[in-house]
Amino acid sequence: MVEFGEQLRRVREEKGMTQQSLAEQLYVTRQAVSRWECGVSHS
């Protein structure tokens, strides 16, 4: 099964988006997108 972070990065790159542009659309920080893609969570 593909991890969420890997899938997120693949789809983002397929659409030609940067972490920053995705973050702006989701109203989160670029660092949050980076953490999601790296599989880092703060629960």
Sequence and secondary structure as in RCSB ss.txt:
>XXXX:A:sequence
MVEFGEQLRRVREEKGMTQQSLAEQLYVTRQAVSRWECGVSHS
>XXXX:A:secstr
   HHHHHHHHHHHTT  HHHHHHHHTS HHHHHHHHHT    
